[in-house]
Structures are given as structure tokens and as C-alpha cells.
Amino acid sequence: MLIAFHLMKFVSSELFYMSMKIYTKTGDKGKTSLIGGTKVYKSDLRIESYGTVDELNSFVGLCLDHLKSHNISNVLTEVQDRLFTIGSALACDPEKETKLKIPDLHEADVELLEKEIDKMNEVLPVMKSFILPGGHVAISTLHIGRCVCRRAERCCVRMQKKELEVEPFIIKYLNRLSDYLFVLARFAAQQLGAEEIPWKPRL
């Protein structure tokens, strides 16, 4: 996966040399390496987890591209940094020491999301129904990001249930991030002048 590949190139000069080529052919048999060198199948839950976080980061980048021209991207650049931190932590073999210094998440990272959620909610109307994604490409993309975030969270919870080491704070951050993306989608709709689409269940 991309996160592990870029981080591992710093571990040794050999890996650094390998990183000069995009294709290494080392994964052709369905295996890849965690940070620390442990070989696992690409279907491994740890790979699925940080791969989903990588997917989420890409969607956050797309949301940022849609929103920054409207000056309503808020803290998405910081979110991308935190997601790379999460992906790096998930890509490590917890049973092996690595030469890499992986940055940590902090309580302040969650508090920032909560602060932003509260700030946006102050100017948003009270929800009276479920809301369908749509109304503007930026809004729809934020909802896709929210869904991928929930999937990343589920992957990490499955790791926890299977007693695969995962920092509980990662799950907390992803949980709060999905809430932030939902509220940001509503806030973006307001700022863009797009009407929210209420779900009207068929009777």
C-alpha cells in the first residue's frame, strides 16, 4: 500500500533504492510488507484497515479541492495529516521495533473536530429529517468521504475484536471525523446555496 511503501523507504538504503521504481514486482504473489518487514497477505485485515484510511485521505483531498475556492475547507488539510499518521501507525508490525518515528494522535486532534462541529452547528438549521447526499458535487463528495471514514472505523474495530493491536484513540478519531464530515457537508450546502435534500420515505 502507498503509505507503507513511502514510509518503509527510509528504513534502509536497500528499500530506499527500491523506492526509485514505482513497480517492484515484490507484491505479484499477493503479499506485501508491514513497516518492520513482516510479510502478510494483501487481504490481511491490517492492510485492509490502512488501505481504507488511504482511500479516505484521497477523498478528503478531493473534498478539499472542491471547497478551498469557496473558503469553506476548514481543517481538511490538517485532517489529511492526521490520516497519514493513522495509516502509518496501522501499517506497523506491533511486534517489531522500527527505525521510524511515527507521530502520535493527541486529544487536541479530536477536540479540534468537535470545536469545528459545534461552530458549524451554531449556524445550521435543526435537522427535521434524514438528508440524502446530493445538491452539489462538493456535498456528495463529503458524504462519500463520510462513508469511507465509517468503513475505516469498522475495519479498525474488527482489528480490535480480533485482538490485533490498534490504538483505541484511532477509532475515536475516525468516529469523530465521520461526524465532522457529515456536518461539513451540511455547512457546505448552506454556504453554496444548495438546498438540502430531505429523505421522504415512500408510504
C-alpha positions as semicolon CSV with decimal commas, in nm:
position;residue;x (nm);y (nm);z (nm)
1;M;0,000;0,000;0,000
2;L;0,111;0,358;-0,066
3;I;0,152;0,465;0,297
4;A;0,368;0,170;0,396
5;F;0,569;0,196;0,075
6;H;0,666;0,560;0,127
7;L;0,747;0,513;0,495
8;M;0,948;0,197;0,450
9;K;1,186;0,358;0,204
10;F;1,350;0,532;0,497
11;V;1,421;0,211;0,688
12;S;1,725;0,105;0,488
13;S;1,925;0,210;0,186
14;E;1,806;-0,102;0,005
15;L;1,442;-0,006;0,048
16;F;1,526;0,350;-0,048
17;Y;1,680;0,222;-0,372
18;M;1,370;0,010;-0,438
19;S;1,151;0,317;-0,398
20;M;1,309;0,473;-0,707
21;K;1,085;0,247;-0,916
22;I;0,709;0,256;-0,885
23;Y;0,679;-0,115;-0,957
24;T;0,894;-0,355;-0,759
25;K;0,723;-0,685;-0,851
26;T;0,754;-0,790;-0,486
27;G;0,375;-0,798;-0,447
28;D;0,297;-1,011;-0,751
29;K;0,220;-1,316;-0,537
30;G;-0,037;-1,138;-0,323
31;K;0,183;-1,043;-0,031
32;T;0,320;-0,713;0,096
33;S;0,534;-0,594;0,386
34;L;0,433;-0,412;0,700
35;I;0,666;-0,147;0,838
36;G;0,915;-0,367;1,019
37;G;0,944;-0,611;0,729
38;T;0,681;-0,870;0,821
39;K;0,526;-1,022;0,508
40;V;0,147;-1,059;0,509
41;Y;-0,119;-1,127;0,251
42;K;-0,277;-0,820;0,095
43;S;-0,611;-0,949;0,222
44;D;-0,484;-0,912;0,582
45;L;-0,715;-0,701;0,799
46;R;-0,430;-0,467;0,890
47;I;-0,370;-0,400;0,519
48;E;-0,742;-0,351;0,466
49;S;-0,751;-0,101;0,751
50;Y;-0,470;0,126;0,642
51;G;-0,569;0,086;0,278
52;T;-0,916;0,217;0,365
53;V;-0,759;0,509;0,555
54;D;-0,552;0,582;0,244
55;E;-0,871;0,576;0,034
56;L;-1,033;0,812;0,283
57;N;-0,737;1,051;0,262
58;S;-0,776;1,063;-0,116
59;F;-1,143;1,156;-0,085
60;V;-1,059;1,421;0,174
61;G;-0,814;1,565;-0,080
62;L;-1,090;1,570;-0,341
63;C;-1,323;1,744;-0,094
64;L;-1,050;1,999;-0,026
65;D;-1,012;2,066;-0,398
66;H;-1,387;2,125;-0,431
67;L;-1,414;2,351;-0,128
68;K;-1,100;2,560;-0,100
69;S;-1,206;2,802;-0,375
70;H;-1,515;2,875;-0,163
71;N;-1,304;2,925;0,151
72;I;-1,500;2,662;0,341
73;S;-1,249;2,379;0,354
74;N;-1,200;2,439;0,729
75;V;-0,946;2,191;0,871
76;L;-0,929;1,935;0,592
77;T;-0,555;1,987;0,535
78;E;-0,492;1,903;0,900
79;V;-0,726;1,604;0,869
80;Q;-0,513;1,471;0,584
81;D;-0,204;1,492;0,802
82;R;-0,378;1,307;1,087
83;L;-0,496;1,036;0,847
84;F;-0,141;0,981;0,728
85;T;-0,041;0,945;1,092
86;I;-0,316;0,686;1,141
87;G;-0,220;0,497;0,826
88;S;0,143;0,491;0,937
89;A;0,052;0,351;1,278
90;L;-0,172;0,083;1,126
91;A;0,099;-0,016;0,876
92;C;0,347;-0,101;1,153
93;D;0,403;-0,453;1,281
94;P;0,329;-0,402;1,652
95;E;0,560;-0,689;1,745
96;K;0,867;-0,536;1,585
97;E;1,072;-0,228;1,656
98;T;1,116;0,006;1,360
99;K;1,366;0,280;1,292
100;L;1,082;0,513;1,205
101;K;0,945;0,769;1,447
102;I;0,570;0,757;1,390
103;P;0,386;1,071;1,507
104;D;0,104;1,028;1,757
105;L;-0,254;1,146;1,765
106;H;-0,343;1,376;2,053
107;E;-0,663;1,457;2,238
108;A;-0,638;1,804;2,084
109;D;-0,692;1,646;1,739
110;V;-1,035;1,518;1,843
111;E;-1,111;1,840;2,028
112;L;-1,042;2,038;1,711
113;L;-1,300;1,835;1,520
114;E;-1,554;1,877;1,800
115;K;-1,489;2,251;1,811
116;E;-1,543;2,278;1,435
117;I;-1,861;2,069;1,455
118;D;-2,002;2,290;1,730
119;K;-1,910;2,607;1,541
120;M;-2,086;2,492;1,222
121;N;-2,390;2,362;1,410
122;E;-2,444;2,709;1,558
123;V;-2,540;2,842;1,214
124;L;-2,716;2,535;1,075
125;P;-3,091;2,474;1,097
126;V;-3,209;2,187;1,314
127;M;-3,243;1,862;1,118
128;K;-3,606;1,756;1,085
129;S;-3,547;1,454;0,862
130;F;-3,274;1,234;0,724
131;I;-3,076;1,402;0,446
132;L;-2,988;1,246;0,113
133;P;-2,641;1,309;-0,033
134;G;-2,655;1,549;-0,327
135;G;-2,722;1,905;-0,433
136;H;-2,363;1,987;-0,527
137;V;-2,060;1,778;-0,622
138;A;-1,874;1,901;-0,311
139;I;-2,158;1,789;-0,086
140;S;-2,182;1,445;-0,245
141;T;-1,805;1,401;-0,219
142;L;-1,810;1,488;0,151
143;H;-2,076;1,222;0,204
144;I;-1,863;0,967;0,018
145;G;-1,574;1,062;0,246
146;R;-1,802;1,017;0,548
147;C;-1,899;0,667;0,431
148;V;-1,537;0,565;0,369
149;C;-1,449;0,702;0,713
150;R;-1,713;0,480;0,870
151;R;-1,571;0,182;0,681
152;A;-1,220;0,263;0,805
153;E;-1,360;0,278;1,158
154;R;-1,530;-0,061;1,114
155;C;-1,204;-0,213;0,991
156;C;-1,022;-0,088;1,300
157;V;-1,297;-0,218;1,528
158;R;-1,269;-0,561;1,362
159;M;-0,895;-0,549;1,431
160;Q;-0,968;-0,472;1,794
161;K;-1,220;-0,757;1,819
162;K;-0,968;-1,000;1,670
163;E;-0,712;-0,879;1,928
164;L;-0,489;-0,726;1,660
165;E;-0,316;-0,430;1,815
166;V;-0,476;-0,100;1,722
167;E;-0,459;0,221;1,922
168;P;-0,811;0,287;2,063
169;F;-0,763;0,659;2,002
170;I;-0,752;0,588;1,627
171;I;-1,107;0,455;1,648
172;K;-1,215;0,758;1,849
173;Y;-1,065;0,996;1,593
174;L;-1,228;0,820;1,297
175;N;-1,561;0,821;1,476
176;R;-1,544;1,194;1,532
177;L;-1,414;1,258;1,181
178;S;-1,718;1,095;1,024
179;D;-1,939;1,327;1,231
180;Y;-1,730;1,624;1,119
181;L;-1,761;1,530;0,751
182;F;-2,139;1,499;0,785
183;V;-2,174;1,841;0,947
184;L;-1,928;1,992;0,697
185;A;-2,148;1,859;0,415
186;R;-2,446;2,042;0,566
187;F;-2,240;2,356;0,621
188;A;-2,108;2,343;0,264
189;A;-2,465;2,316;0,135
190;Q;-2,557;2,630;0,327
191;Q;-2,254;2,823;0,206
192;L;-2,300;2,710;-0,154
193;G;-2,670;2,793;-0,158
194;A;-2,763;2,431;-0,226
195;E;-3,088;2,305;-0,076
196;E;-3,064;2,003;0,147
197;I;-3,248;1,703;0,008
198;P;-3,473;1,551;0,276
199;W;-3,548;1,181;0,261
200;K;-3,919;1,136;0,205
201;P;-3,988;0,769;0,267
202;R;-4,241;0,607;0,035
203;L;-4,554;0,510;0,228
